[in-house]
Amino acid sequence: MATVVQAVRMALHVGEDRLGVTDIFGEDIGPPLGGAFTQTQGLRTAWNSPLDERGIIGTAIGLALAGQKPVCEIQFCDYIFNTIDLLKIAGNTLWSSNGQWNVPMVCITPVGSGIRGSIYHSHSFDATATHIPGWKVVMPSNPLDAYGLMLSAIVDPNPVMYLLPKALMRTRALPEELIPGEPGDDKALSKMIDAPLGDRTQWRAEWPDTPNLFVPIGKANVLRQGEHVTVISCGRLVREAMRASDELRAEGVSVEVIDLRSLYPYDWDAIKSSVRKTHRVLVVNEDTEITNFGEHLIRRIVEELFYELYAPPRLLAGAFVPGIGLADNLEHASVPQRSQMVTLLRELASHEP
């Protein structure tokens, strides 16, 4: 059963082997490390860039405009903020050229808390990414979606921001999340595609025969049907939402869980259908609560579905603080916790029409 990081690696292999990817690059992406999280081990087109985020994004734009298909990585999203002007150029080129110039690039960047990364390795990029027109923005919560969303990002003719929750990198697939063609034995898969410790100069990955399986960008996944309240989330917090739903089920509260998978474009039809069924909604993500992407979803829900609501929609997001502390209690105080979800979902479910 593949982990999220193994799923990304297998998808990138399919990309370079069958979908035209020409360059996979970033800091420590090539040999011998193969990525800070091992996400690019064994890939034929992977190479190491200088420690220069602006150079990475600028090079990717240039390669894409020259007819190549690059996948670049910013090692942690905390360091992507100094490239915003270049990201805007990548996003507006098709529009400003009146449809003449596509920019077929993928930018991967690990996001979020959960690994005790403290102030410089724990940021989120959701709200900022969705505020740059011209980019599609995706965030997987499990290995199968990590694989399928990467393939969809690779074949998209314009830029896709691939937000990879770092706390999920080692999360293994559930039985229903297996990638077709992968061995069901996690040790067998590791032996095939995980680089050994020590000397790797003679090592070559043995890639399983996985298919071109595309998860559509813009299509949410309703992970659990519910009747009383909807929770909308993405990435790491989707699994926490499922656990909160399990807790509340014992109390007779039925929670519908939506994994957005794609932040832009997002699946408004799935959101609308769920809110019309449950009439109560909680939006959860890790980004700071001020000008949060979830606020946009709530604004649209209120504007278009006001008379369907039995309770005011709620947002559970990260604290509006400059960073996340290293100590457990400080990290927990900075980002949403399952106990908070349970409390808010219980309160929402108690509202009667």
Secondary structure, DSSP 8 states (H G I E B T S, - for coil): --BHHHHHHHHHHHHHHHS---EEEETT-STTT--TTSTTTT-TTEEE--S-HHHHHHHHHHHHHTT--EEEE-SSGGGSGGGHHHHHHHHHHHHHTTTS-----EEEEEESSSS--GGGS----HHHHHTSTT-EEE--SSHHHHHHHHHHHHH-SS-EEEEEEGGGTT-B--GGG--TTS-S-HHHHHHHHS--SS--TT--------------TT--EEEE--SSEEEEE-THHHHHHHHHHHHHHTTT--EEEEE--EEES--HHHHHHHHHHHS-EEEEEEEESTT-HHHHHHHHHHHHHGGG-SS--EEEEE-SSSS--SSHHHHHHHS--HHHHHHHHHHHHH---
